[in-house]
Every structure is written in structure tokens, then in C-alpha cells.
Amino acid sequence: MREIENDTHSVSSTFTDEFQLGLAHDLEKGPNEVTPEEPECLAQKVAKEDEKSASRWKLVVLVLLSVNAVVIVLGTYKYLVAEEEKNVKNAFALLANTVIDAAQHQASNLEDSFLAAGDTLAVMAETSGSTFPNITIPHFDVWAGNILELTGTELVGFAPIVNDTQQKRIWESYALPWSNGTTNTPKIFALEGSDDGVVRRAQRGPGPYAPVWQLYPDSGHEGIIKFDLLSNSVFQRMYEKMVETGRSVMSPVLNLEALMGDPRPKRQDGTSLEPMPRSVFFQPVYSQVGANATTSALSGVLFGVVSWEDSFRDLLEGENESLYSVVENDCSNQKFTVLIHGNEATSLGSGDRHNETINEIMVSTEFGDIGFEASHRNVGNETYQQTQNHCKYRFDLYSTSYFVQAYKSDLPLVVSVAVATMFFITAAAFGIYVTYIQNRQNRLLSIATHTSKIVSGLFPTSVRDRILKDAEDQAFQALIEEQEATNKKSIKVAERRRSSVLGQLRSSQSTGSGDFSFLQEHLSRAAGNMLDASKAPIAEEFVETTVFFGDIVGFTAWSAVRPPTEVFHLLETLYGAFDKFASRHSVYKVETVGDCYVAVTGVPSPNPQHSVAMACFALDCMASLRQILTSLGDTLGKETCSLNMRIGLHSGKVTGGVLRGDRGRFQLFGDSVNTAARIETSGMPGRIHLSETTADGLIAAGKSSWVVPREDKVLAKGKGELTTYWLEKRRGANRRDSQPSANMGGAAE
């Protein structure tokens, strides 16, 4: 084990020595000396190989991204479309179940209500002592109205069974006093078709008869009182079926316009619309409760007119809820279509008239357990088609395109486009990134050149060269330490890295090219070390300057009774205006201490007209002060208008520099700063106080008309008595003084 460690240490030491010797040998060469084994050539070859490899991988990744984009976008689109179709089917199933439940409920109510009404009628006959057929149901409108409300039928009626001609004469005599002029004939009549339409005729024959006797609602239907239901072949066969089975039956779809008196409106071309689909429900009535076809003869018929449009009304609620109901029976192939939309229902006519493009969304159900004797004819017209089968109704419910579209959206397309856009952006970002990497050296060359210029401007040439030399030494030392620490990389890799580093350093040292991030790191480290070692302060003396001190008079008392927000609102508004004037007149703002504003001209760039520039700045500040305070009086109180300002100016030399450390900033030092402060404090509110040196500078610049001597002497702390002046720019001064101040060097009046 010790032998292995010794060998490892020997290899490491040998490699380190060779690496250091190689670096020293390469550094002894000039920057333009290139040999066949120059690492720079190897770096170029490696760069070209890397560029080719990157291009190949770029193409592979872009192809993979494109394939994935197509697969995912198509898959997403199909999935979302399938989800929408699933939602449509689920919603339609709920909607169809609503209609199915209503249909079953109606069928059950229809049969149960009429059955109970038949038993009630038998009880009424027994308790009143009346005998069929000479019986009239008292309060029929209330009694039948309840049935109509429970079953949803359009019309409820009662017809007694008159068995023979003798009973017919007796019943007609019984019925005559009850007619009250509501019928044009005292006889039982039938309806038959003729060239003049439907006409009445007195019913003859041996019987039996089933004259319509009581109706609800009777308004508009008085004309069918005493109409013999059995004079119609359809009703005759329904009667025979009731006699045979003792159960209720329902007719096929009939044209009842002649009986109901409500012909359909005509189309624009003058032809009539198809009759409203209606069926008639018959319930047998016996003279005794519990009687049936085997124990008692049929005594009467309770009937109800079922309007299929009304049956489908008020089933749905939402505006988007709609479906087709194709109603058919299995005996005579009768079929008609009703469109259900919200709480409305409209008959579309005979046949299957649903939208056949959406056949896949369909539910079927039967209308209860009520049968009928199949027949198809128009009442009053003897032409009809008849079969012998006992039939049932069936509903086929289909979705409408309106309903489907209510659940369709642009979501699949929008999401697919969004996914495709994301892939496109990803591919574009990848392409941009690869292109950026490939062109990185060219961009870094420009950045390094620019950085070299900045460093040259910040540091003298000797300091800059020393920083670069320190950066080289630190870079080499970092590489050696890294190799010694890992000791796992081959000598060839180390040589390539060493050659790359040398190329970068030489390029930076001679032409400003190379890896900017590498140089920046070590350059900053070397500069920092150098500053720490030398502790050289950043300071400079400025000989020709003018210092400005401005203090708000009355601010301390005013701010003591104001919230912080109002205090800062005043200072920000006022000093924000001063900052704009400073930029206009090339004045450098040093700082604000409380309500005191400190500025200087001639720093950091010299300005021969520093006193004139500062005078113009002070005049602008004083002129804007009153206007700003007046505008703030409405929001900050009238006391704001009573504030004022003292301004003091003094010219002389100052020391300016940066105190390094936390929150370091540019500061001014020197006697001129103190004197400017004394001039300000000894001034008067609303006036600009000048020291004698500043006044001399203005007079020398041809601005003597701006300077007004102060009558009294000023006793300044540490200065004794001072001769001072006021700055007042009177009218006409611009024209008189314009010639001497033509070379102010940026100071605008």
C-alpha cells in the first residue's frame, strides 16, 4: 500500500513539475510566436470538432422535438375532442332520462287517474240511485279538471253506453232538458265526410252507442255533445277491445281537427300544415266498483285527448337543452317527430325528421304499458288503413345539433395550438441557445475588448499591467492546485486546458480577446488584493469650485406637526425640481441632509464658469420655490406657503472622494464647504447670500449687475467678520452681461 502511495506521489510531483515548466516555457515566448505544436492550433481544431458535433446534436434534438410535437399535439387534440364527445353523451343521457321519466310518469298517471275516476263514477252512481246510461256527473268541471291536471291531457270527457234503440230514445229524452241549447240536434249523431266537408247525420242502427255527454273544458267543444264515438271505426274497435279485455286502450295518432275545432294555420303557399298529433285514451266504466269484463257489462267510457306536443312541454329548463323525439308504434308504422327545446315542444310532422348526422346519440323507451287497436284514419273520413295487431308506442330520442354545439368549444384547438406553440418556442429557444454557444467566442471577444477599454480608463497603465500580471499568476496557480487535488485527469487533458488558458491570457494581454468571464473573475480578484495591500484612498483636490447650501426656513416647526408622508412629499417635490435644475446647469448634487440641499460646480469635471453656473442654479431654485409651495398649500395646508429658503454660495477649493466601506459615497471636505455653510446660516429667508470670492467670480465673468453688496458685516463662527453680497438678477441684465458670459461652459441662465 505504501508503494502505491509513493508511486502516486511520484507521478503527481512529476506531472506538477512538468506542468509548471511547460507554463514557464510558454510564457517566455512572445505573443506572436507560433510553433507547429502551438496549443492555439489544437484549440482551433477542438473548437471546430465541437462545432460540428454541436451542429449534429442540434439537428437530432430539433428532429426529436418536432416528432414529439406532432405526436403530442395530435394526441392532445384527439383526447380533448373525445372528452367533449363524452361530455355531450353524458349530458344527453341525463337529458333523455328526464324525458323518459316524464313519459313513464305521464303514462302511469294517465292509466291510474282514469281508472280511479271510473271507480269514483260507479260509486257516485250507486250512492245517487242513478242508473246508466241516464247519469250526469255533478261538478264535472272540478272533477275532470283534477284529472286533466294530473294527466296532462288536453280534453276530458264522459260518454255513457246506450245499448239499443229503445235505450237510445229514453236517453235522448233524458238528455234534452240538460242541453240548454248547447247542441243543434236533440239526437245522437255521427260525422261523415262529403264534398262540403264534415257534416252531421242522425245516428241510426241497432246500437250500441257512446254519445259524448260531458266535457272539460267545454268551451269551444259544445258541437261534439251527443256525438257517437262508436260511429267512428277507430273508436268502435277501441270499444270492442275494452269489452274484450276490460282494460284501457289508446288510439293511434288521429286527425281530431273536426272534433277539436282548431285547424292548423296555413303555410305561405296556402297549403295547410299537418294536423297536430293527438291520440285518444279510453277508460272503461262499469256500474259497480270492482266489476270487470267477465262480471259486468260496460256502462260508459271516460276518455281523454292526449296532445303529444303538450306531453313534451315543460320537461326541460335550460335554453341549450333540446332533443328530437321520434314517436312511433309497431303496428301501423305511424311515426312523427316532436322537437323539444327548453320548455317548448313543436311537432315537425309525420315521419322521422331528426338530424340524421348525429344518429349515434340516441336513447329509446316505450310509453308505459298502454296498448291500442291499430288503425290510421281521419275522423269524419271513412278512408282508413287498419290492422289487427295490438300495438304500443315507442320514443326514439335523438340529440339536436344545437345541443351538441352547446357542449362543443374551441378548447381542443386552442390547447393544441398552445402546445404546438410551446414546442415551437422550445425548439426556437434551443436553436438560439446553440447558436449563442457557437458564436460565444466572437461575442466575448467584443466584450473583452470593451472591458479592456473600461479598465484602461479606470486604472493607469502601470496599475492595469500589474493587475493583469496578478491575474495570470492566480490563474496558473488555480489550475495547478486543481490538478493536484483531483489527480485523476490525464496529462493530455491538462495540456489542452493549459494551452486554452494561455491563449486566453495572451489574447487579453495583447489584443483584448479571450474568455471574458475567466479574465473578469481573476482580474477582479487581483484588483481587490492589490487595493487591500496598498490601501490607496480614492480622493482628489478640486481647485475651482462653487459650493451651494440651501436650507428651508421654518421646516423644523412645520414638520413637527406633520405625518412623515407629508414631510417627504414636500421634500421630494421641492428637491426633485432642484435636481432638474442641477442637470440643466451642470451642477453636481452632493447630498441632502434633512432639509438642507448641498451641491457643487466644478466637480468632478472642471468648469471655468463654475460661479456663474451655480448662480443660475440658485436663481432657478429660488424662483421655483414660491410656486411649488403655493401649489402644495391645498394638499399640505396653508402653513406650507409660509415656508421659505436661505441659500448660501461660496467659491474655493475642495477635496472630493469616496470613503470606502459600507454605503460608500462621494463626499466633499475642506474649508470652502464650512464657509458655504456659514454663508447660508447668516443669510436671510428668500435671498441668495454670496461670499466675497463668489461675488468676485461673478464680477470677473461679467455679471456685476447680479451682485448687490450687503450693508452690514457678517460675523461667522471661526471666520470673524465677513464682507458678503446678495445675488439679484435684475431686468435687462441678460443683454448687458451676455458678452462676458458667452463662455460659461454649460451654465445656462
Number of C-alpha atoms within 10 A of each C-alpha: 6 7 8 9 10 11 12 13 14 12 13 17 13 11 19 18 13 13 20 15 12 15 17 11 10 17 12 9 10 9 16 8 8 12 9 8 8 13 21 19 14 15 16 12 12 13 13 13 12 13 17 13 12 16 16 12 13 17 13 12 15 18 13 12 16 16 12 14 20 15 11 16 22 16 13 17 19 15 13 17 18 13 13 18 16 13 15 20 18 13 16 24 17 12 18 25 15 13 23 21 13 17 20 16 14 19 18 16 17 24 21 14 17 26 18 12 18 23 19 15 21 23 16 18 20 14 8 10 9 14 13 17 21 17 20 20 14 9 9 17 17 11 14 24 17 13 22 22 10 15 23 21 24 19 21 26 21 25 26 24 26 25 16 13 15 11 17 24 14 13 20 17 14 14 19 14 10 11 16 8 11 13 14 10 16 17 22 24 23 22 24 16 15 10 6 6 11 15 14 14 13 14 19 14 9 11 17 17 28 27 30 23 21 22 21 20 17 15 8 11 15 20 17 24 23 25 25 27 24 20 22 20 19 24 22 18 18 25 23 13 18 23 18 12 13 21 18 25 26 24 25 27 25 18 21 20 15 17 18 16 12 12 16 12 12 11 9 7 6 8 9 12 13 15 18 22 22 21 19 23 26 26 25 25 31 24 24 20 14 10 16 20 15 10 10 14 17 22 20 26 25 23 23 27 21 24 18 23 19 17 18 23 18 14 21 21 12 9 11 16 21 26 28 26 28 22 23 24 22 14 19 19 11 17 20 21 25 24 24 24 24 17 15 16 23 17 20 20 17 18 14 18 16 22 13 12 9 13 13 10 17 17 17 14 18 18 20 19 13 20 22 25 27 26 26 21 18 18 24 22 16 13 11 12 11 15 12 11 14 17 23 22 21 18 22 18 29 24 27 24 15 14 18 22 11 12 15 15 11 9 13 21 16 12 15 22 14 13 19 19 14 13 19 16 12 14 20 13 12 15 17 12 12 17 15 13 14 18 12 12 15 15 16 17 19 15 18 23 18 14 17 19 12 11 16 15 11 11 12 10 12 9 15 18 14 14 22 20 16 18 23 21 12 16 19 17 13 13 16 18 12 11 19 16 10 8 16 9 10 10 15 9 10 16 15 16 15 21 21 18 23 22 20 19 24 18 18 21 17 10 14 22 26 27 23 22 12 14 21 14 12 20 23 14 15 21 18 12 14 16 11 10 9 8 10 9 11 11 14 14 15 17 14 18 26 31 31 30 27 24 22 19 18 15 17 11 9 14 15 10 9 13 9 10 8 14 17 13 12 18 16 12 13 17 17 12 16 21 16 13 19 24 12 16 23 22 27 20 17 18 14 15 9 11 17 19 18 21 22 27 29 25 26 16 10 14 21 17 24 29 32 30 27 31 28 19 28 24 19 17 22 19 12 13 21 17 11 16 21 18 12 18 14 12 10 17 12 13 13 21 18 14 18 19 23 22 30 28 34 29 29 19 19 23 17 19 17 15 14 12 7 6 7 10 12 14 14 22 13 13 12 20 23 16 23 25 23 22 27 25 18 17 20 17 18 17 19 24 32 29 21 17 18 27 28 17 19 23 18 15 22 18 23 18 18 20 21 16 14 14 10 11 12 17 14 15 11 9 11 9 12 14 15 23 25 21 26 16 17 10 10 9 14 15 8 13 17 14 12 13 19 13 12 18 16 17 24 16 17
